[in-house]
Amino acid sequence: MIFNPLNNDMTSATELHSKRQYDTYPLDSKQLIAAYKVMRLTRLFDHKCIALQRTGQIGTYPSCEGAEAIGVGTAQAMRSDDVFVPYYRDQAAQIVRGVQLEEMLLYWGGDERGSDFKGPRQDMPNCIPISTQCTHACGIASAFKIRHQKRVSVCSLGDGATSKGDFAEALNLAAVWQLPVVFVINSNQWAISVPRHRQCAAKQLIDKATAAGFTGVQVDGNNFGAVVTTVAAAIARARAGKGPGLIECLSYRLSDHTTADDASRYRQKRELEQARQQDPLTQLSAQLRARGEWNDSLEAELNAHCHRHIDRAVANYQNTPIRSAESMFEHLYAERPAQLDWQFARIKTQELNDE
């Protein structure tokens, strides 16, 4: 069952994109509508975060525009006791998993309390270094196997991460040890400013799974139904002890890499406009409207609800008391070493003088 934050309940990409493809994945209307609601919330929250960054209220922010179907589909396919190992563009999946919007704002505002999720306590925090989370996911999956737990570690990453050594090592280990881990690639065609065809000569990124000794699946990352059913099948296989899975979700990064980037310097406007025609929200909305289950009135109501939800989260974030400077020494050592004592004392004295 999908987490609905609105009521607080817990080949080429072009060739694969087709509105009719939803018919291949017979999901019920309730599931599709719930998914669309979270995707819309994610998109609006994403836009708000960019505005907050532009006005100096949070730090550098990575938009997830265009990846909402991948995030929601992946998270919906998981069980609550599975562990999600995200990278930095996973806001949609985190919302489904139960991470609060104000927690995300705290994190991107530079406050590590944003990683102390009240919901999914064992999910990993955002991973900023490229692909290092892949080996972490294998470690978690190894623990599940040693403990004979029917749990799965699900790792998300971008296509650029597949060119790193950590990814290759993780696939090799996962296959040799037959670990219950599933890797989900958001193949959005760009590793910052490097296009997909220049970062890797492989025709499909799933070929890397073949090299490691297991099978990967390529899927339309703009198609929510395709993502959720494919990831669910891989998770079920891993949970049954049949080894790791790799899903390559073909998508397109509709935004800049981060708010520190200007994608107009390295990609053509025409390419972006073509990609927007495959927007995952537009596709799912069109499918629901074709079924007679969505309309302008419901869309307006949803948007208003989302804006209220986001405004509350922003207010909570802005009203969160700033931590004291000496808090940077917390949770580092059981007993603070002597070489840090003088630094702690100096900062404490400075804070008292500032008061």
N, C-alpha and C positions, 0 to 999 in steps of 0.2 A: 504493500500500500504506500502510495507516495505521500511524503510530508507536505502539508499545505500550510505555508506560513501565513496565509491570509485569514485562517481561522484558528491558528496556533495549534494545529494537529501535527501531534508528532508524526591500364585503363586510365580514365580521367574522371574528375569529379563531375564534369558536365554530362558524361555518358551515363553516370549512375543516377543523376538527379531526375526524378519524375514524380509528379503529384500522384499519379496512378499507383505508384509503388506502395502507398499506404495500404492499398487493398491486399497486399501480400502479407501484411501483418495484422491479423484480425484482433485488434484491441478494442475493448468496450469503450463506449462514449465517456463514461465517468472517468476512466483512466486518462483518456486523451485530453479531456477538459481540465483535469487537475494538473496534467503536465503543462498545458498551455498557460495556465495561470502562473505557475512558477517561472516558466520561461519569460512571460511578460514582466513579472516582478523583477527578475534578474536584469532584463534589458533596461528597465526604468531606473533601477538601482545603479546600474553601470553608468548610465548617463549622469546621474546625480553625483557619483563619485568623481567623475571627470570634472564636473563643475566645482566640486569641493577642492580638488587638486589645483585647479586654475586660480582659485581664490586663496590658496595657501592654507587650507584647513586640513588637508591630509598630504602625505608625501607622494612620490611617484607611484602611479597606479597603472596596472595592466588591464585594459578592457578585455572582456570576454565576448564581445559582440560577434555573433556568427557561430558561436560554439555552444549555445544554450541547449540544443537538442542532445548534444553529446554528454554534457554534464548531467542534465536531468535524467536522460535515459540510462546512463551508467549508474547513477545513485539509486534510481528506482529498482534496478536489477539486483541490487545488493540486499542482504539481510542486515538488520540492525546490529548484530554481533560481528559482522564482517568489519574489516578495518580499511578505511580509505586513506591512501597515501597520495596526496595531491601535489601538483606543481602550482605555479602562481596564477594560473588563469582558470581556476576551478570554482568560481563563485556560485555557479548554478548548482553544481553537485553538492557543495557545502550547504547551500540553503535546504536542499532536499534532505540532507543528512541531519539537519537540525541546528546548524551554526547560525547564530543570531546576526542580524545586519549590523547592530552596534558593535559586535565582536569583530566583524570584518573591518569596520571603520577604525576601531582602536588599532588593529594590526597595521593597516595602511597609514595610520596616523603616527606610527612609530612606537606604539605602546604594546609591549609583549603580552599584556593581559588579554589581548585579542586572540592569542593562541590557546588560552585556557578555556576551551569550549565547555559550556554548561551542558550541552546536548551530547554529542558523540565523544565521550571522554577519551576513548582510545584511538580515535582518528588522529593522524599526524598533522602537524601544522603545515602551512605553505612552505614549499621548498623553492628557494630562489636559485641556488646553484643548479646548473643544468645537468639533469639526469642522475644526480646522486641519490635521489629518492628511489630509484629502481633497485639498487642494492639493499636499501632499507626495507623495501617491500619484500624482498627475498628473505631477509632476516626474520621479519614478522611471520611470513608463511612457514619458515623453518620451525619456528616456535610452535605454530599450530600443529605441524606434523609430528613433532616430538611429543607433544601433549595429547596426541590423538583427538584433537578438536576438529569438528566439522565446520571450520571457519575458513574464509578466503581473504587474502590480501589483494586489494584492487589498486593498481598504480596508474596514475594519469601522467601523461607527458606530451610534449609537442614534437613535431617531426624533426626539429633541429636536434633534440635530445637523442634521437636514434643514431646520430653520427658520433656520439661520445663513447669512450671506452667503458664507462660505467654501465651503459645500456647493454653492450655486447657481453660484458661479464655477468650481468644479471640474467640475461637470457640463457647463457651457458649453464650457470648454476641452477636456475629454475628447471631446466630440462634434465640435467644430470641427476639432480636430487628429486625430480618429479614433485615439485612444490605446488601447493594450492595457491597460486598467484595468477592474476590476470592483468596484463598490461593493455591500457587503452590509449592509443595515439590520437591526439587531435592533429591530424595532418592538414594544417591550415595553409600550406603552400609557401610559408615564409618562416625563416629562422632569422628574426629581426629583418635585415635588408637582403638576405641571401635567399633567392628563390629555390624552391624544392629541387628543380632539375640540376642546380649547380652544387647543392650540398651533398647529393648522393646519386650515384649512377644506376642504382637498382631501379627497375621499372616499378616495383611495388615494395613498400617497406615491410610487408609481411614476408618477403623473401628472406629477411633476416631471421625470422622464426624458423624457417626451413633449414637455414644454415646451422641453427642451434639444435635442431633435431625434433622440432614439433611443428604443428600446423597453425598458421595465422589466417585470419579472415578479414577481407576488405569490405567495407560497408559505406553507404551514403551517410555521412555525418550530419547532413541537414534533415534527415528523415528520422524523426523521433521513434517511430515504430520499428524501423530497421535497427536502430542503435539498441533500444531496450531489449528486444528479443535476441539479438546476436550476443550482447554482453551477458544476458541472463543464461544463455546456453553455455557460454564459456565458463561462467561461474559455477553452474551446476556440474559441469564436467570436472572442474578443479576440485569442487567439494566432494565429489565421488572418488577422489584419489587417482584421477586419470591424467594428472599433470597440468602444466601451465597453459595459458591461452594468450594470444596476442590479437587485438582488434585494431585495425587501421581505419579510422573514421575520416573519410575524405570531406573536407570543409574548406572554408576560406576565411582568413582573418579580415573582417570588415573594418577594423579599426587600425590605428597606429599600433606599433608593437607595445609601447607604453606611452604615457603622457610625456616622456622625455624624447619621443621619436616623432619624425615627420615623414610618414610613408609616401607622401606625394613626391618626395625627392627620388624615389627609386622604383615606383610602380606607376603604370599608366591608369589614367582616370577611366578609360574605357573598360579595362580589365575589372576594376572595382565595380563599375556599374553593371557589368554582366554577372558578377558574383552576387550582387544584391538581389538579382532576380531569383536566386535560389535561397534567399533568407529563410532559415528554419521556422521563424515565427510566422512569416507570410504563408509558408506551405501548410503548416498545421492549422492556421486560422482558416485558410481556404478549404481544407478538408472538412473541418467542422461546419463551416457555412454550407458546403455542398450537401451535408447530411441534414441540414436544417437545425443544427444544434448550437449555432452561434450567430450573433447579429450585432449591429452597431450599438444597440442599447446595452447588451451584455458587455460589449467591449468598453463602453464608456463607464459603466459601473465598475468593471475590473480596474480600469486605469485610475479611477478616483480612489478605490480601495487601496491600490498599490501605493499611490502618492501619500495617503495618510499613514500607511505602514512605514514608508521610508522616512517621512517627516518625523515620526516618533523616534525612529532609530537614530536619526541625525541629532535630534534634541538630546537623547540619552547620551550619545557620544560627546556632544559639546558640553554637557553638564557633568561629565565624569571628572572627579577631582584629579589634578595632575599629581603624579607620583613624586615623592621626594627624591632628590638626586642620589642620596645614599642607598636607595633601593636597587641601584645597579650592582651592588655587592651581594644581594640576596641570591640564594639558590645556586651559588657557585661552588662553595666548599662547606662541608659540615662544620669545620672550624676555620675561620679566616686566617690565612697565613700572615706572619708578621710583616712581610714586605708590603701588604695592602693596608695595614693598620693606619699608617701615617696618612695615606690617601683618604681613607674613610674619615679620619679625624679632621683633615683639612676641609673636606667637602661639608662635613657637619658644621664646622665653625663658620664657613662661608654662608651656609643657609641661615644660621642663627643671626649673622650680621645683616643679611638681606631683610630679615623680618624686622 
